[in-house]
């Protein structure tokens, strides 16, 4: 099986992510603060703009892969979601606790 090369950017499903954050009682300001972004950059991320590697890593680290993979627009980037394939090898994490501590 040929290994896919990451595109070097990440695109999020902004509307779905914002809906989920609101359901958790979080605002866009909380989201921006958790990733160390300016408000206009946070709105850009939530509107589907491409984000760089640093912000991508911050998002996945802060919210956990078990949460983040659902809100990454894999089809836009031309990739398949790798999480279901590697989930079996992963150790159960405490990411849920981290994302609720924003």
Secondary structure, DSSP 4 states (H G I P E B T S, - for coil): -PPPPP-S-B-B-HHHHHHHHHHTT--HHHHHHHHT--HHHHHHHHTT--B-HHHHHHHHHHH-HHHHGGGB-TTTTT----HHHHGGGSPP--HHHHHTT-
